[in-house]
Structures are given as structure tokens and as C-alpha cells.
């Protein structure tokens, strides 16, 4: 029963299960009652999103024309986000989700278009390091 990594707001996949939003902010202009109906998320878990300063830092480099600088910045982001995920609340949640992946279907995600430049790619790695089953 693997975890599915998704872009929030995209159509749900068959047997995806509960969808968890690992984002700092809810979707703009969407009433709370419509979050699940519009395929954003069923449960909001901002503890597994980057801090506000880290989000701003990452977003400032997404369109950097210098590929080497962008790659270096991404490595810095990943290092800093991993450090944030070592805090007890986040680490316990990651352990819980890794264990649940062997019991039930669920998905987590973010709004970013490109998973390779999104914190969800780091969450995927962190969960895999904890033995999670990931699709």
C-alpha cells in the first residue's frame, strides 16, 4: 500500500486514499469546504512544509538562468529542509507516515509543478530512508 506523491489540485488516482497537504498555506480563493472536492487535500499538515523563510529563498531561485547556481541553491535548500525535518514534531510525523505506508493508501503533495524543484521530492527521500513504501 504505497504512498503516492502528488501535485495538489490534480485529479486523484484510483486507490490513492487520503490526500495530505504538506504546504505552508491553504489554496488561495478556495473555500475550506471545497479543498477535498477540488482535489487539493483532505488533511492539512503544514508541519511537513518548509518554513516561510526557506520557501521564499527557494522560490527566488526557481527561474535562475544559471543552471549551476540553481543546482547549488537547490542542494542548499535540501540541506536546510532536511535540518528542519529533524525537529521532533516533523521527525515523528515522518516516522508515522512511513509506518502507515505499510498499512493503508495515502498521498501527500504540494502545489509546485515540478517535483524535482519541490520539497515533496525531499519528503519522498526522507520517507524512503525511513522504510516507507512509495509508489
CNS distance restraints for C-alpha pairs under 8 A (distance, minus, plus):
assign (resid   1 and name CA) (resid 101 and name CA) 6.00 0.50 0.50
assign (resid   1 and name CA) (resid 102 and name CA) 5.82 0.50 0.50
assign (resid   1 and name CA) (resid 103 and name CA) 6.45 0.50 0.50
assign (resid   1 and name CA) (resid 104 and name CA) 5.50 0.50 0.50
assign (resid   1 and name CA) (resid 105 and name CA) 5.15 0.50 0.50
assign (resid   1 and name CA) (resid 133 and name CA) 6.94 0.50 0.50
assign (resid   2 and name CA) (resid 101 and name CA) 5.53 0.50 0.50
assign (resid   2 and name CA) (resid 102 and name CA) 7.03 0.50 0.50
assign (resid   2 and name CA) (resid 104 and name CA) 7.66 0.50 0.50
assign (resid   2 and name CA) (resid 105 and name CA) 6.06 0.50 0.50
assign (resid   2 and name CA) (resid 106 and name CA) 7.51 0.50 0.50
assign (resid   2 and name CA) (resid 132 and name CA) 7.59 0.50 0.50
assign (resid   2 and name CA) (resid 133 and name CA) 4.55 0.50 0.50
assign (resid   2 and name CA) (resid 134 and name CA) 4.58 0.50 0.50
assign (resid   2 and name CA) (resid 135 and name CA) 5.23 0.50 0.50
assign (resid   3 and name CA) (resid 101 and name CA) 5.82 0.50 0.50
assign (resid   3 and name CA) (resid 105 and name CA) 6.14 0.50 0.50
assign (resid   3 and name CA) (resid 106 and name CA) 5.43 0.50 0.50
assign (resid   3 and name CA) (resid 107 and name CA) 5.38 0.50 0.50
assign (resid   3 and name CA) (resid 108 and name CA) 7.60 0.50 0.50
assign (resid   3 and name CA) (resid 132 and name CA) 7.63 0.50 0.50
assign (resid   3 and name CA) (resid 133 and name CA) 6.08 0.50 0.50
assign (resid   3 and name CA) (resid 134 and name CA) 4.51 0.50 0.50
assign (resid   3 and name CA) (resid 135 and name CA) 5.74 0.50 0.50
assign (resid   4 and name CA) (resid  16 and name CA) 6.71 0.50 0.50
assign (resid   4 and name CA) (resid 105 and name CA) 7.91 0.50 0.50
assign (resid   4 and name CA) (resid 106 and name CA) 6.43 0.50 0.50
assign (resid   4 and name CA) (resid 107 and name CA) 4.45 0.50 0.50
assign (resid   4 and name CA) (resid 108 and name CA) 6.62 0.50 0.50
assign (resid   4 and name CA) (resid 134 and name CA) 6.22 0.50 0.50
assign (resid   4 and name CA) (resid 135 and name CA) 5.37 0.50 0.50
assign (resid   5 and name CA) (resid 107 and name CA) 5.61 0.50 0.50
assign (resid   5 and name CA) (resid 108 and name CA) 5.35 0.50 0.50
assign (resid   5 and name CA) (resid 109 and name CA) 5.69 0.50 0.50
assign (resid   5 and name CA) (resid 120 and name CA) 7.33 0.50 0.50
assign (resid   5 and name CA) (resid 124 and name CA) 7.42 0.50 0.50
assign (resid   5 and name CA) (resid 134 and name CA) 7.89 0.50 0.50
assign (resid   5 and name CA) (resid 135 and name CA) 7.54 0.50 0.50
assign (resid   6 and name CA) (resid  10 and name CA) 7.59 0.50 0.50
assign (resid   6 and name CA) (resid 107 and name CA) 6.67 0.50 0.50
assign (resid   6 and name CA) (resid 108 and name CA) 6.09 0.50 0.50
assign (resid   6 and name CA) (resid 109 and name CA) 4.73 0.50 0.50
assign (resid   6 and name CA) (resid 110 and name CA) 7.06 0.50 0.50
assign (resid   7 and name CA) (resid 109 and name CA) 5.32 0.50 0.50
assign (resid   7 and name CA) (resid 110 and name CA) 5.35 0.50 0.50
assign (resid   7 and name CA) (resid 111 and name CA) 5.44 0.50 0.50
assign (resid   7 and name CA) (resid 112 and name CA) 6.57 0.50 0.50
assign (resid   7 and name CA) (resid 113 and name CA) 6.81 0.50 0.50
assign (resid   7 and name CA) (resid 115 and name CA) 7.89 0.50 0.50
assign (resid   8 and name CA) (resid  21 and name CA) 7.20 0.50 0.50
assign (resid   8 and name CA) (resid  39 and name CA) 6.60 0.50 0.50
assign (resid   8 and name CA) (resid  40 and name CA) 4.66 0.50 0.50
assign (resid   8 and name CA) (resid  41 and name CA) 6.82 0.50 0.50
assign (resid   8 and name CA) (resid 109 and name CA) 5.60 0.50 0.50
assign (resid   8 and name CA) (resid 110 and name CA) 5.26 0.50 0.50
assign (resid   8 and name CA) (resid 111 and name CA) 5.07 0.50 0.50
assign (resid   9 and name CA) (resid  38 and name CA) 6.41 0.50 0.50
assign (resid   9 and name CA) (resid  39 and name CA) 4.78 0.50 0.50
assign (resid   9 and name CA) (resid  40 and name CA) 4.38 0.50 0.50
assign (resid   9 and name CA) (resid  41 and name CA) 7.91 0.50 0.50
assign (resid   9 and name CA) (resid 111 and name CA) 7.20 0.50 0.50
assign (resid  10 and name CA) (resid  39 and name CA) 6.07 0.50 0.50
assign (resid  10 and name CA) (resid  40 and name CA) 7.32 0.50 0.50
assign (resid  11 and name CA) (resid  39 and name CA) 6.01 0.50 0.50
assign (resid  12 and name CA) (resid  16 and name CA) 6.62 0.50 0.50
assign (resid  12 and name CA) (resid  39 and name CA) 6.48 0.50 0.50
assign (resid  15 and name CA) (resid 105 and name CA) 6.94 0.50 0.50
assign (resid  16 and name CA) (resid 105 and name CA) 5.91 0.50 0.50
assign (resid  16 and name CA) (resid 106 and name CA) 5.61 0.50 0.50
assign (resid  16 and name CA) (resid 107 and name CA) 6.19 0.50 0.50
assign (resid  17 and name CA) (resid 104 and name CA) 7.73 0.50 0.50
assign (resid  17 and name CA) (resid 105 and name CA) 4.87 0.50 0.50
assign (resid  17 and name CA) (resid 106 and name CA) 4.39 0.50 0.50
assign (resid  17 and name CA) (resid 107 and name CA) 6.61 0.50 0.50
assign (resid  18 and name CA) (resid  41 and name CA) 7.86 0.50 0.50
assign (resid  18 and name CA) (resid  42 and name CA) 6.30 0.50 0.50
assign (resid  18 and name CA) (resid  43 and name CA) 7.72 0.50 0.50
assign (resid  18 and name CA) (resid 105 and name CA) 7.00 0.50 0.50
assign (resid  18 and name CA) (resid 106 and name CA) 4.60 0.50 0.50
assign (resid  18 and name CA) (resid 107 and name CA) 6.13 0.50 0.50
assign (resid  19 and name CA) (resid  40 and name CA) 7.68 0.50 0.50
assign (resid  19 and name CA) (resid  41 and name CA) 4.91 0.50 0.50
assign (resid  19 and name CA) (resid  42 and name CA) 5.26 0.50 0.50
assign (resid  19 and name CA) (resid  43 and name CA) 6.57 0.50 0.50
assign (resid  19 and name CA) (resid 106 and name CA) 5.84 0.50 0.50
assign (resid  19 and name CA) (resid 107 and name CA) 4.69 0.50 0.50
assign (resid  19 and name CA) (resid 108 and name CA) 5.61 0.50 0.50
assign (resid  19 and name CA) (resid 109 and name CA) 7.72 0.50 0.50
assign (resid  20 and name CA) (resid  41 and name CA) 5.34 0.50 0.50
assign (resid  20 and name CA) (resid  42 and name CA) 6.01 0.50 0.50
assign (resid  20 and name CA) (resid  43 and name CA) 4.94 0.50 0.50
assign (resid  20 and name CA) (resid  44 and name CA) 5.81 0.50 0.50
assign (resid  20 and name CA) (resid  45 and name CA) 6.54 0.50 0.50
assign (resid  20 and name CA) (resid 106 and name CA) 7.55 0.50 0.50
assign (resid  20 and name CA) (resid 107 and name CA) 5.97 0.50 0.50
assign (resid  20 and name CA) (resid 108 and name CA) 4.48 0.50 0.50
assign (resid  20 and name CA) (resid 109 and name CA) 6.51 0.50 0.50
assign (resid  21 and name CA) (resid  40 and name CA) 7.18 0.50 0.50
assign (resid  21 and name CA) (resid  41 and name CA) 5.26 0.50 0.50
assign (resid  21 and name CA) (resid  42 and name CA) 7.47 0.50 0.50
assign (resid  21 and name CA) (resid  43 and name CA) 6.16 0.50 0.50
assign (resid  21 and name CA) (resid  44 and name CA) 4.72 0.50 0.50
assign (resid  21 and name CA) (resid  45 and name CA) 5.68 0.50 0.50
assign (resid  21 and name CA) (resid  46 and name CA) 7.20 0.50 0.50
assign (resid  21 and name CA) (resid 108 and name CA) 5.81 0.50 0.50
assign (resid  21 and name CA) (resid 109 and name CA) 5.49 0.50 0.50
assign (resid  21 and name CA) (resid 110 and name CA) 6.28 0.50 0.50
assign (resid  22 and name CA) (resid  44 and name CA) 6.52 0.50 0.50
assign (resid  22 and name CA) (resid  45 and name CA) 5.08 0.50 0.50
assign (resid  22 and name CA) (resid  46 and name CA) 5.16 0.50 0.50
assign (resid  22 and name CA) (resid  47 and name CA) 7.21 0.50 0.50
assign (resid  22 and name CA) (resid  48 and name CA) 5.27 0.50 0.50
assign (resid  22 and name CA) (resid  49 and name CA) 5.16 0.50 0.50
assign (resid  22 and name CA) (resid 108 and name CA) 6.47 0.50 0.50
assign (resid  22 and name CA) (resid 109 and name CA) 5.77 0.50 0.50
assign (resid  22 and name CA) (resid 110 and name CA) 5.94 0.50 0.50
assign (resid  22 and name CA) (resid 120 and name CA) 7.95 0.50 0.50
assign (resid  23 and name CA) (resid  44 and name CA) 7.52 0.50 0.50
assign (resid  23 and name CA) (resid  45 and name CA) 6.99 0.50 0.50
assign (resid  23 and name CA) (resid  46 and name CA) 5.15 0.50 0.50
assign (resid  23 and name CA) (resid  48 and name CA) 7.25 0.50 0.50
assign (resid  23 and name CA) (resid  49 and name CA) 5.02 0.50 0.50
assign (resid  23 and name CA) (resid  50 and name CA) 7.80 0.50 0.50
assign (resid  23 and name CA) (resid 109 and name CA) 7.67 0.50 0.50
assign (resid  23 and name CA) (resid 110 and name CA) 5.74 0.50 0.50
assign (resid  23 and name CA) (resid 111 and name CA) 7.74 0.50 0.50
assign (resid  24 and name CA) (resid  46 and name CA) 5.08 0.50 0.50
assign (resid  24 and name CA) (resid  47 and name CA) 7.98 0.50 0.50
assign (resid  24 and name CA) (resid  49 and name CA) 5.68 0.50 0.50
assign (resid  24 and name CA) (resid  50 and name CA) 7.15 0.50 0.50
assign (resid  24 and name CA) (resid  51 and name CA) 7.48 0.50 0.50
assign (resid  24 and name CA) (resid  52 and name CA) 7.30 0.50 0.50
assign (resid  25 and name CA) (resid  46 and name CA) 7.53 0.50 0.50
assign (resid  26 and name CA) (resid  44 and name CA) 7.95 0.50 0.50
assign (resid  27 and name CA) (resid  35 and name CA) 7.72 0.50 0.50
assign (resid  27 and name CA) (resid  40 and name CA) 7.63 0.50 0.50
assign (resid  30 and name CA) (resid  34 and name CA) 6.45 0.50 0.50
assign (resid  30 and name CA) (resid  35 and name CA) 6.76 0.50 0.50
assign (resid  31 and name CA) (resid  35 and name CA) 6.85 0.50 0.50
assign (resid  33 and name CA) (resid  37 and name CA) 7.76 0.50 0.50
assign (resid  34 and name CA) (resid  38 and name CA) 5.81 0.50 0.50
assign (resid  35 and name CA) (resid  39 and name CA) 6.46 0.50 0.50
assign (resid  35 and name CA) (resid  40 and name CA) 5.16 0.50 0.50
assign (resid  35 and name CA) (resid  41 and name CA) 5.74 0.50 0.50
assign (resid  35 and name CA) (resid  42 and name CA) 6.85 0.50 0.50
assign (resid  36 and name CA) (resid  40 and name CA) 5.57 0.50 0.50
assign (resid  36 and name CA) (resid  41 and name CA) 5.00 0.50 0.50
assign (resid  36 and name CA) (resid  42 and name CA) 4.99 0.50 0.50
assign (resid  45 and name CA) (resid  49 and name CA) 7.72 0.50 0.50
assign (resid  47 and name CA) (resid  89 and name CA) 7.45 0.50 0.50
assign (resid  47 and name CA) (resid  90 and name CA) 6.01 0.50 0.50
assign (resid  48 and name CA) (resid  85 and name CA) 7.21 0.50 0.50
assign (resid  48 and name CA) (resid  90 and name CA) 6.10 0.50 0.50
assign (resid  48 and name CA) (resid  93 and name CA) 7.95 0.50 0.50
assign (resid  48 and name CA) (resid 123 and name CA) 7.98 0.50 0.50
assign (resid  49 and name CA) (resid 119 and name CA) 7.23 0.50 0.50
assign (resid  50 and name CA) (resid  54 and name CA) 5.93 0.50 0.50
assign (resid  50 and name CA) (resid  55 and name CA) 5.95 0.50 0.50
assign (resid  50 and name CA) (resid  81 and name CA) 6.11 0.50 0.50
assign (resid  50 and name CA) (resid  84 and name CA) 7.37 0.50 0.50
assign (resid  50 and name CA) (resid 119 and name CA) 7.18 0.50 0.50
assign (resid  51 and name CA) (resid  55 and name CA) 6.20 0.50 0.50
assign (resid  51 and name CA) (resid  84 and name CA) 7.89 0.50 0.50
assign (resid  52 and name CA) (resid  56 and name CA) 6.30 0.50 0.50
assign (resid  53 and name CA) (resid  57 and name CA) 6.20 0.50 0.50
assign (resid  54 and name CA) (resid  58 and name CA) 6.15 0.50 0.50
assign (resid  54 and name CA) (resid  77 and name CA) 7.19 0.50 0.50
assign (resid  54 and name CA) (resid  80 and name CA) 7.78 0.50 0.50
assign (resid  54 and name CA) (resid  81 and name CA) 7.61 0.50 0.50
assign (resid  55 and name CA) (resid  59 and name CA) 6.10 0.50 0.50
assign (resid  56 and name CA) (resid  60 and name CA) 6.16 0.50 0.50
assign (resid  57 and name CA) (resid  61 and name CA) 7.05 0.50 0.50
assign (resid  57 and name CA) (resid  77 and name CA) 7.97 0.50 0.50
assign (resid  58 and name CA) (resid  62 and name CA) 6.63 0.50 0.50
assign (resid  58 and name CA) (resid  73 and name CA) 7.62 0.50 0.50
assign (resid  58 and name CA) (resid  74 and name CA) 7.34 0.50 0.50
assign (resid  58 and name CA) (resid  77 and name CA) 6.56 0.50 0.50
assign (resid  61 and name CA) (resid  70 and name CA) 6.26 0.50 0.50
assign (resid  61 and name CA) (resid  73 and name CA) 7.21 0.50 0.50
assign (resid  62 and name CA) (resid  70 and name CA) 7.13 0.50 0.50
assign (resid  62 and name CA) (resid 117 and name CA) 7.52 0.50 0.50
assign (resid  64 and name CA) (resid  69 and name CA) 7.50 0.50 0.50
assign (resid  64 and name CA) (resid  70 and name CA) 6.00 0.50 0.50
assign (resid  65 and name CA) (resid  70 and name CA) 7.73 0.50 0.50
assign (resid  66 and name CA) (resid  70 and name CA) 6.20 0.50 0.50
assign (resid  67 and name CA) (resid  71 and name CA) 6.11 0.50 0.50
assign (resid  68 and name CA) (resid  72 and name CA) 6.12 0.50 0.50
assign (resid  69 and name CA) (resid  73 and name CA) 6.03 0.50 0.50
assign (resid  70 and name CA) (resid  74 and name CA) 6.07 0.50 0.50
assign (resid  71 and name CA) (resid  75 and name CA) 6.26 0.50 0.50
assign (resid  72 and name CA) (resid  76 and name CA) 6.31 0.50 0.50
assign (resid  73 and name CA) (resid  77 and name CA) 6.14 0.50 0.50
assign (resid  74 and name CA) (resid  78 and name CA) 6.13 0.50 0.50
assign (resid  74 and name CA) (resid 117 and name CA) 7.35 0.50 0.50
assign (resid  75 and name CA) (resid  79 and name CA) 6.19 0.50 0.50
assign (resid  76 and name CA) (resid  80 and name CA) 6.19 0.50 0.50
assign (resid  77 and name CA) (resid  81 and name CA) 5.96 0.50 0.50
assign (resid  78 and name CA) (resid  82 and name CA) 5.98 0.50 0.50
assign (resid  78 and name CA) (resid 119 and name CA) 7.64 0.50 0.50
assign (resid  78 and name CA) (resid 122 and name CA) 6.66 0.50 0.50
assign (resid  79 and name CA) (resid  83 and name CA) 6.33 0.50 0.50
assign (resid  80 and name CA) (resid  84 and name CA) 6.38 0.50 0.50
assign (resid  81 and name CA) (resid  85 and name CA) 6.24 0.50 0.50
assign (resid  81 and name CA) (resid 119 and name CA) 7.69 0.50 0.50
assign (resid  81 and name CA) (resid 122 and name CA) 7.92 0.50 0.50
assign (resid  82 and name CA) (resid  86 and name CA) 6.47 0.50 0.50
assign (resid  82 and name CA) (resid 122 and name CA) 7.60 0.50 0.50
assign (resid  83 and name CA) (resid  87 and name CA) 7.40 0.50 0.50
assign (resid  84 and name CA) (resid  90 and name CA) 7.74 0.50 0.50
assign (resid  85 and name CA) (resid  90 and name CA) 5.15 0.50 0.50
assign (resid  85 and name CA) (resid  91 and name CA) 5.75 0.50 0.50
assign (resid  86 and name CA) (resid  90 and name CA) 6.55 0.50 0.50
assign (resid  86 and name CA) (resid  91 and name CA) 5.36 0.50 0.50
assign (resid  87 and name CA) (resid  91 and name CA) 5.96 0.50 0.50
assign (resid  88 and name CA) (resid  92 and name CA) 5.90 0.50 0.50
assign (resid  89 and name CA) (resid  93 and name CA) 6.36 0.50 0.50
assign (resid  90 and name CA) (resid  94 and name CA) 6.21 0.50 0.50
assign (resid  91 and name CA) (resid  95 and name CA) 6.21 0.50 0.50
assign (resid  92 and name CA) (resid  96 and name CA) 6.16 0.50 0.50
assign (resid  93 and name CA) (resid  97 and name CA) 6.13 0.50 0.50
assign (resid  94 and name CA) (resid  98 and name CA) 6.10 0.50 0.50
assign (resid  94 and name CA) (resid 126 and name CA) 7.54 0.50 0.50
assign (resid  94 and name CA) (resid 127 and name CA) 6.31 0.50 0.50
assign (resid  94 and name CA) (resid 130 and name CA) 7.84 0.50 0.50
assign (resid  95 and name CA) (resid  99 and name CA) 6.26 0.50 0.50
assign (resid  95 and name CA) (resid 127 and name CA) 7.60 0.50 0.50
assign (resid  95 and name CA) (resid 130 and name CA) 6.65 0.50 0.50
assign (resid  96 and name CA) (resid 100 and name CA) 6.09 0.50 0.50
assign (resid  97 and name CA) (resid 101 and name CA) 6.10 0.50 0.50
assign (resid  97 and name CA) (resid 127 and name CA) 7.54 0.50 0.50
assign (resid  97 and name CA) (resid 132 and name CA) 7.53 0.50 0.50
assign (resid  98 and name CA) (resid 102 and name CA) 7.44 0.50 0.50
assign (resid  98 and name CA) (resid 127 and name CA) 5.68 0.50 0.50
assign (resid  98 and name CA) (resid 128 and name CA) 7.63 0.50 0.50
assign (resid  98 and name CA) (resid 130 and name CA) 6.09 0.50 0.50
assign (resid  98 and name CA) (resid 131 and name CA) 6.25 0.50 0.50
assign (resid  98 and name CA) (resid 132 and name CA) 4.18 0.50 0.50
assign (resid  98 and name CA) (resid 133 and name CA) 7.21 0.50 0.50
assign (resid  99 and name CA) (resid 103 and name CA) 7.39 0.50 0.50
assign (resid  99 and name CA) (resid 131 and name CA) 7.85 0.50 0.50
assign (resid  99 and name CA) (resid 132 and name CA) 6.55 0.50 0.50
assign (resid 100 and name CA) (resid 104 and name CA) 6.05 0.50 0.50
assign (resid 101 and name CA) (resid 105 and name CA) 6.58 0.50 0.50
assign (resid 101 and name CA) (resid 106 and name CA) 7.45 0.50 0.50
assign (resid 101 and name CA) (resid 132 and name CA) 5.70 0.50 0.50
assign (resid 101 and name CA) (resid 133 and name CA) 5.56 0.50 0.50
assign (resid 101 and name CA) (resid 134 and name CA) 7.59 0.50 0.50
assign (resid 102 and name CA) (resid 132 and name CA) 7.14 0.50 0.50
assign (resid 102 and name CA) (resid 133 and name CA) 6.50 0.50 0.50
assign (resid 108 and name CA) (resid 120 and name CA) 7.93 0.50 0.50
assign (resid 109 and name CA) (resid 120 and name CA) 6.20 0.50 0.50
assign (resid 110 and name CA) (resid 118 and name CA) 7.70 0.50 0.50
assign (resid 110 and name CA) (resid 119 and name CA) 7.92 0.50 0.50
assign (resid 110 and name CA) (resid 120 and name CA) 6.63 0.50 0.50
assign (resid 112 and name CA) (resid 117 and name CA) 7.75 0.50 0.50
assign (resid 112 and name CA) (resid 118 and name CA) 6.07 0.50 0.50
assign (resid 114 and name CA) (resid 118 and name CA) 6.46 0.50 0.50
assign (resid 115 and name CA) (resid 119 and name CA) 7.55 0.50 0.50
assign (resid 115 and name CA) (resid 120 and name CA) 6.43 0.50 0.50
assign (resid 115 and name CA) (resid 121 and name CA) 5.73 0.50 0.50
assign (resid 116 and name CA) (resid 121 and name CA) 5.95 0.50 0.50
assign (resid 117 and name CA) (resid 121 and name CA) 7.49 0.50 0.50
assign (resid 118 and name CA) (resid 122 and name CA) 7.55 0.50 0.50
assign (resid 119 and name CA) (resid 123 and name CA) 6.31 0.50 0.50
assign (resid 120 and name CA) (resid 124 and name CA) 6.02 0.50 0.50
assign (resid 121 and name CA) (resid 125 and name CA) 6.51 0.50 0.50
assign (resid 122 and name CA) (resid 126 and name CA) 6.17 0.50 0.50
assign (resid 123 and name CA) (resid 127 and name CA) 6.03 0.50 0.50
assign (resid 124 and name CA) (resid 128 and name CA) 6.16 0.50 0.50
assign (resid 124 and name CA) (resid 134 and name CA) 7.57 0.50 0.50
assign (resid 125 and name CA) (resid 129 and name CA) 6.10 0.50 0.50
assign (resid 126 and name CA) (resid 130 and name CA) 6.50 0.50 0.50
assign (resid 127 and name CA) (resid 131 and name CA) 6.56 0.50 0.50
assign (resid 127 and name CA) (resid 132 and name CA) 5.36 0.50 0.50
assign (resid 128 and name CA) (resid 132 and name CA) 4.95 0.50 0.50
assign (resid 128 and name CA) (resid 133 and name CA) 6.98 0.50 0.50
assign (resid 128 and name CA) (resid 134 and name CA) 7.05 0.50 0.50
